[in-house]
């Protein structure tokens, strides 16, 4: 037995989260390392969704809005996500997509900083965040400037209104310092928006301690909410009373069923809603969140760092033609640079190792601590080495 094999066996034997793997519907012959794009299906979800379809919709029908709790679902499920991102209860709502929530946050932040018209955008951001920021800027008469996160403190100026940042760089996996960057933005009199799509469910986040103004995030990656699951939107508690979001619809009205022609915003986080919630996908996410009950996020983080570090050791020994570009301060992924990366990823997938490719030369592997084993990391590196050889 090789040293790497012994290490993998011991790490798996000592893993306090090992039992969580049984909660997911996984194929024995597949090593799934793409949970940073789409999380795996929790085993119990299909039965719960079947109840939503056949009983709540099929039998109860319209009564489910009240008797089934459909109307309050965006806030109730937001409260389930809140502890996973360190937010206060009553300050997270679930609905719409991450892109829509980025737009909502950017316009809301601009309205809180009158007289300022500059939006700073993470130059390494996931592209849609930049697209949405540019669209919001055109509508609001603002300008957009792209800067690298490390340069934000020196790039801030008297005209900076909003800074939009990704907590984890989706390409390299770099984890940015939320505390120091948020403090720098606040010292300049601006508002900050953090996109947590690649950190929520992958590592502990503490929005409350960091005093983050707005946060948005995807729920179908590490939170395993299913394809197209609605995103979340979080607001700092002291900012909620002054929130003036741009998509006020009937579901965010103070008295939605009064059908009043004049809009009056609801109290609390309900004012961040817009239209009718996506009930089937929303309740699918609700069911999927059950796998987080009782999870220690610090154990999750320890396993994530151990998994990614062990994988890099395996790659260095077994597939040296691939080079890690992921820094030590990271999310829960490893990105490798190699020649002909797109073809290599295609061969990996054909051999049962599922990751993804980002042009021009990156192989991207997401390690989901709830269901990824150390033996999976080792076997993935072995197969990568065989392909590169």
C-alpha positions as CSV (number, residue, x, y, z in Angstrom):
1,X,0.0,0.0,0.0
2,X,1.4,3.4,-1.1
3,X,1.8,6.3,1.3
4,X,-1.0,8.2,-0.5
5,X,-3.3,5.2,-0.2
6,X,-2.6,4.9,3.5
7,X,-3.1,8.6,4.0
8,X,-6.5,8.5,2.2
9,X,-7.7,5.5,4.2
10,X,-6.7,7.2,7.5
11,X,-8.2,10.5,6.6
12,X,-11.5,8.9,5.6
13,X,-11.6,6.8,8.7
14,X,-11.1,9.9,10.9
15,X,-13.6,12.0,9.0
16,X,-16.4,13.3,11.3
17,X,-18.6,14.1,8.3
18,X,-18.2,10.7,6.6
19,X,-21.7,9.6,7.4
20,X,-23.2,12.5,5.5
21,X,-22.2,10.9,2.2
22,X,-25.0,8.3,2.7
23,X,-27.5,11.1,2.5
24,X,-26.7,11.7,-1.2
25,X,-27.7,9.8,-4.4
26,X,-24.2,9.1,-5.8
27,X,-23.0,6.6,-8.4
28,X,-20.4,4.2,-7.1
29,X,-18.4,4.3,-10.4
30,X,-18.3,8.1,-10.6
31,X,-16.1,10.5,-8.7
32,X,-18.1,13.7,-8.7
33,X,-16.0,16.8,-8.3
34,X,-18.3,19.4,-9.8
35,X,-20.4,20.3,-6.8
36,X,-19.2,23.9,-7.2
37,X,-21.4,23.9,-10.4
38,X,-24.3,21.7,-9.4
39,X,-24.6,19.9,-6.1
40,X,-25.5,16.2,-5.9
41,X,-29.1,15.1,-5.1
42,X,-29.9,14.3,-1.5
43,X,-31.7,10.9,-1.4
44,X,-34.8,12.1,0.4
45,X,-35.6,15.0,-1.9
46,X,-37.6,13.1,-4.6
47,X,-40.1,11.8,-2.1
48,X,-40.6,15.3,-0.6
49,X,-41.0,16.9,-4.0
50,X,-43.5,14.2,-4.9
51,X,-45.6,15.3,-1.9
52,X,-45.4,18.9,-3.1
53,X,-46.7,17.8,-6.5
54,X,-49.2,15.2,-5.7
55,X,-50.5,16.4,-2.3
56,X,-49.9,20.1,-1.9
57,X,-50.6,21.0,-5.6
58,X,-52.5,17.9,-6.6
59,X,-55.0,17.7,-3.7
60,X,-54.8,20.9,-1.7
61,X,-54.3,23.2,-4.7
62,X,-54.9,26.9,-3.8
63,X,-55.2,26.0,-0.1
64,X,-51.5,25.3,0.0
65,X,-50.7,29.0,-0.1
66,X,-52.0,29.3,3.4
67,X,-52.4,25.8,4.8
68,X,-49.1,24.5,3.2
69,X,-47.1,27.6,4.1
70,X,-46.3,28.5,0.5
71,X,-46.7,32.2,1.0
72,X,-44.1,32.5,3.8
73,X,-41.7,30.0,2.2
74,X,-39.2,32.7,0.8
75,X,-38.6,34.1,4.3
76,X,-38.8,30.7,6.1
77,X,-36.2,29.1,3.9
78,X,-34.1,32.3,4.1
79,X,-34.0,31.7,7.8
80,X,-32.7,28.2,7.2
81,X,-29.9,29.6,5.0
82,X,-29.1,32.5,7.4
83,X,-26.9,30.4,9.8
84,X,-24.9,29.0,6.9
85,X,-23.8,32.5,5.9
86,X,-23.7,34.1,9.4
87,X,-26.7,36.3,8.8
88,X,-29.3,37.4,11.4
89,X,-32.7,35.7,11.4
90,X,-35.2,37.7,9.4
91,X,-32.7,39.2,7.1
92,X,-32.4,36.6,4.3
93,X,-35.0,35.9,1.7
94,X,-34.9,33.3,-1.1
95,X,-36.3,33.9,-4.6
96,X,-35.4,34.8,-8.2
97,X,-31.9,34.1,-9.6
98,X,-28.5,35.3,-8.4
99,X,-28.4,37.6,-11.4
100,X,-31.7,39.2,-10.4
101,X,-30.5,39.6,-6.8
102,X,-27.2,41.2,-7.9
103,X,-29.3,43.8,-9.8
104,X,-31.5,44.3,-6.8
105,X,-28.5,44.8,-4.6
106,X,-26.6,47.2,-6.9
107,X,-29.6,49.5,-7.4
108,X,-30.5,49.3,-3.7
109,X,-26.9,50.3,-2.8
110,X,-26.8,53.1,-5.3
111,X,-30.1,54.5,-3.7
112,X,-28.4,54.4,-0.3
113,X,-25.4,56.5,-1.5
114,X,-26.9,59.6,-3.2
115,X,-24.5,61.8,-5.0
116,X,-22.1,59.0,-5.8
117,X,-22.1,57.3,-9.2
118,X,-19.2,54.9,-9.4
119,X,-19.6,51.1,-9.1
120,X,-16.4,49.1,-8.6
121,X,-16.6,45.5,-9.9
122,X,-14.3,42.6,-9.1
123,X,-12.2,42.2,-12.3
124,X,-12.1,38.5,-11.7
125,X,-15.8,38.2,-11.1
126,X,-18.1,35.5,-12.6
127,X,-19.1,37.2,-15.9
128,X,-22.9,37.7,-15.2
129,X,-22.1,39.9,-12.1
130,X,-20.2,42.3,-14.4
131,X,-23.0,42.2,-17.0
132,X,-25.7,42.9,-14.4
133,X,-23.6,45.7,-12.8
134,X,-23.1,47.4,-16.2
135,X,-26.8,47.1,-17.0
136,X,-27.7,48.6,-13.6
137,X,-25.2,51.4,-14.2
138,X,-26.8,52.3,-17.5
139,X,-30.2,52.6,-15.9
140,X,-29.0,54.6,-12.9
141,X,-26.6,56.9,-14.7
142,X,-23.6,55.4,-13.0
143,X,-20.2,54.2,-14.2
144,X,-18.5,50.8,-13.7
145,X,-14.8,50.3,-13.1
146,X,-13.2,46.8,-12.9
147,X,-10.5,46.3,-10.2
148,X,-8.8,43.3,-8.7
149,X,-10.1,42.7,-5.1
150,X,-6.6,43.3,-3.7
151,X,-6.6,46.8,-5.3
152,X,-10.0,47.8,-3.9
153,X,-8.6,49.8,-0.9
154,X,-6.5,52.0,-3.1
155,X,-9.1,52.3,-5.9
156,X,-11.9,53.6,-3.6
157,X,-12.7,57.3,-4.1
158,X,-15.2,60.0,-3.0
159,X,-17.4,59.0,-5.9
160,X,-17.5,55.3,-5.2
161,X,-21.0,54.2,-4.3
162,X,-20.9,50.4,-4.5
163,X,-18.3,47.7,-4.6
164,X,-19.4,44.3,-5.9
165,X,-17.1,41.4,-5.0
166,X,-17.0,37.6,-5.3
167,X,-16.0,35.9,-2.0
168,X,-14.3,33.1,-4.0
169,X,-12.7,33.5,-7.4
170,X,-14.6,31.0,-9.5
171,X,-11.6,30.3,-11.8
172,X,-8.7,30.0,-9.3
173,X,-10.6,29.2,-6.1
174,X,-8.9,32.2,-4.3
175,X,-10.8,33.2,-1.1
176,X,-10.9,37.0,-0.6
177,X,-10.7,38.7,2.8
178,X,-14.3,39.7,3.6
179,X,-13.5,41.5,6.8
180,X,-10.7,43.8,5.6
181,X,-12.3,44.6,2.2
182,X,-15.7,45.4,3.7
183,X,-14.0,47.7,6.3
184,X,-12.1,49.5,3.5
185,X,-15.4,50.0,1.6
186,X,-17.2,51.4,4.6
187,X,-14.3,53.7,5.5
188,X,-14.7,55.2,2.1
189,X,-18.4,55.8,2.7
190,X,-19.6,53.2,0.1
191,X,-21.7,50.0,0.3
192,X,-20.4,46.5,-0.4
193,X,-22.1,43.5,-2.0
194,X,-20.6,40.1,-1.7
195,X,-21.5,37.2,-4.0
196,X,-21.3,34.0,-2.0
197,X,-22.2,31.6,-4.7
198,X,-18.9,29.7,-4.4
199,X,-18.6,29.9,-0.6
200,X,-22.1,29.3,0.9
201,X,-22.1,25.7,2.0
202,X,-18.4,25.3,1.3
203,X,-17.0,27.3,4.3
204,X,-18.1,29.4,7.3
205,X,-19.2,32.9,6.3
206,X,-20.0,35.5,8.9
207,X,-22.0,38.4,7.3
208,X,-23.0,39.8,10.7
209,X,-19.5,40.1,12.2
210,X,-18.1,41.4,8.9
211,X,-21.0,44.0,8.8
212,X,-21.7,43.2,5.1
213,X,-24.3,45.5,3.6
214,X,-25.7,43.0,1.0
215,X,-25.0,39.5,0.1
216,X,-26.4,37.3,-2.7
217,X,-25.7,33.7,-3.6
218,X,-26.6,30.6,-5.5
219,X,-28.2,27.6,-3.8
220,X,-27.7,24.9,-6.4
221,X,-24.0,24.5,-5.9
222,X,-22.7,23.6,-2.4
223,X,-26.2,24.0,-1.0
224,X,-27.5,21.2,-3.3
225,X,-30.8,22.9,-4.0
226,X,-31.2,21.5,-7.5
227,X,-30.8,22.9,-11.0
228,X,-32.2,26.4,-11.2
229,X,-32.9,26.6,-7.5
230,X,-33.7,30.2,-6.4
231,X,-31.0,32.3,-5.0
232,X,-30.8,34.1,-1.7
233,X,-30.6,37.8,-0.8
234,X,-29.3,39.1,2.5
235,X,-29.5,42.6,4.0
236,X,-27.6,44.0,7.0
237,X,-30.1,44.4,9.8
238,X,-29.7,48.2,10.3
239,X,-30.1,48.8,6.5
240,X,-33.3,46.9,6.1
241,X,-35.6,49.8,7.2
242,X,-34.1,52.0,4.4
243,X,-34.0,49.3,1.7
244,X,-35.6,50.7,-1.5
245,X,-35.2,47.8,-3.9
246,X,-36.0,48.3,-7.6
247,X,-38.2,45.3,-8.2
248,X,-41.0,46.0,-5.7
249,X,-43.9,43.8,-6.8
250,X,-47.2,42.6,-5.3
251,X,-45.4,40.0,-3.1
252,X,-43.3,42.7,-1.4
253,X,-46.4,45.0,-0.8
254,X,-47.4,45.7,2.8
255,X,-50.9,44.4,2.0
256,X,-50.5,42.3,-1.2
257,X,-54.1,41.1,-1.3
258,X,-55.5,44.6,-0.9
259,X,-54.7,44.9,-4.6
260,X,-54.0,48.6,-4.0
261,X,-52.8,50.7,-7.0
262,X,-50.3,52.4,-4.9
263,X,-47.1,50.5,-3.8
264,X,-46.3,50.5,-0.1
265,X,-43.3,48.3,0.8
266,X,-43.8,45.5,3.3
267,X,-42.0,45.5,6.7
268,X,-39.0,43.4,7.2
269,X,-37.2,41.2,4.7
270,X,-40.5,40.6,2.8
271,X,-39.8,44.0,1.1
272,X,-37.0,42.3,-0.8
273,X,-39.5,40.0,-2.6
274,X,-41.0,40.7,-6.0
275,X,-43.4,38.4,-7.7
276,X,-44.9,34.9,-7.1
277,X,-42.3,32.6,-5.6
278,X,-41.0,29.6,-7.5
279,X,-42.8,27.1,-5.3
280,X,-41.7,23.7,-6.7
281,X,-38.0,24.7,-6.9
282,X,-38.2,26.6,-3.6
283,X,-39.6,23.6,-1.7
284,X,-37.1,21.4,-3.4
285,X,-34.4,23.6,-1.9
286,X,-36.1,23.5,1.4
287,X,-36.0,19.7,1.4
288,X,-32.3,19.7,0.3
289,X,-31.3,21.9,3.2
290,X,-32.2,19.1,5.6
291,X,-28.7,17.6,5.0
292,X,-27.2,20.6,6.8
293,X,-29.1,19.9,10.1
294,X,-26.4,19.4,12.8
295,X,-23.4,20.1,10.5
296,X,-20.5,21.8,12.2
297,X,-19.3,24.4,9.7
298,X,-15.8,24.4,11.3
299,X,-15.5,20.7,10.7
300,X,-16.7,21.3,7.2
301,X,-13.9,23.8,6.6
302,X,-11.3,21.6,8.1
303,X,-12.3,18.8,5.8
304,X,-12.4,21.1,2.8
305,X,-8.9,22.3,3.3
306,X,-7.6,18.8,4.0
307,X,-9.3,17.4,0.9
308,X,-8.0,20.1,-1.4
309,X,-4.5,20.0,0.1
310,X,-4.4,16.2,-0.2
311,X,-5.5,16.3,-3.8
312,X,-2.7,18.8,-4.6
313,X,-0.2,16.3,-3.0
314,X,-1.6,13.5,-5.1
315,X,-1.4,15.6,-8.3
316,X,2.1,16.6,-7.6
317,X,3.2,13.0,-7.3
318,X,0.9,11.3,-9.8
319,X,0.2,14.0,-12.4
320,X,3.1,16.5,-12.3
321,X,2.3,17.8,-15.8
322,X,-0.7,19.6,-14.2
323,X,0.1,22.6,-11.9
324,X,-2.2,23.9,-9.2
325,X,-3.0,27.6,-9.6
326,X,-5.2,27.7,-6.4
327,X,-3.6,29.6,-3.6
328,X,-3.5,28.4,0.0
329,X,-6.2,30.8,1.0
330,X,-9.0,29.2,-0.9
331,X,-12.6,28.1,-1.1
332,X,-13.3,24.4,-1.7
333,X,-11.9,23.9,-5.1
334,X,-8.6,23.2,-6.8
335,X,-7.9,24.5,-10.3
336,X,-5.1,22.9,-12.3
337,X,-3.3,24.4,-15.3
338,X,-2.4,21.9,-18.0
339,X,-1.9,21.7,-21.8
340,X,-5.1,20.9,-23.8
341,X,-7.3,21.2,-20.7
342,X,-10.6,20.9,-22.5
343,X,-9.6,17.5,-24.1
344,X,-8.2,16.3,-20.8
345,X,-11.4,17.1,-18.9
346,X,-13.4,15.3,-21.6
347,X,-11.3,12.2,-21.1
348,X,-11.6,12.5,-17.3
349,X,-15.4,12.6,-17.5
350,X,-15.4,9.6,-19.9
351,X,-13.4,7.7,-17.2
352,X,-15.8,8.7,-14.4
353,X,-14.1,11.8,-12.9
354,X,-16.5,14.7,-13.3
355,X,-15.0,18.2,-13.0
356,X,-15.2,21.0,-15.5
357,X,-13.0,23.1,-17.8
358,X,-12.5,26.9,-17.9
359,X,-10.6,28.3,-20.9
360,X,-8.0,28.5,-21.8
361,X,-6.1,26.0,-19.7
362,X,-7.9,25.2,-16.4
363,X,-9.2,22.0,-15.0
364,X,-11.5,22.9,-12.2
365,X,-12.4,20.4,-9.3
366,X,-14.9,21.3,-6.6
367,X,-14.6,19.3,-3.4
368,X,-17.9,19.1,-1.5
369,X,-17.1,18.1,2.1
370,X,-20.5,16.5,2.8
371,X,-20.0,13.8,0.2
372,X,-16.4,13.8,-1.2
373,X,-14.0,11.2,0.2
374,X,-10.2,11.4,0.3
375,X,-10.1,8.1,-1.7
376,X,-12.0,10.0,-4.4
377,X,-9.3,12.7,-4.5
378,X,-6.6,10.1,-4.8
379,X,-8.3,8.1,-7.6
380,X,-9.0,11.3,-9.5
381,X,-5.3,12.2,-9.4
382,X,-4.4,8.7,-10.5
383,X,-6.7,8.8,-13.5
384,X,-5.5,12.3,-14.4
385,X,-1.9,11.1,-14.3
386,X,-2.7,8.2,-16.6
387,X,-4.3,10.6,-19.1
388,X,-1.5,13.1,-19.0
389,X,1.1,10.3,-19.4
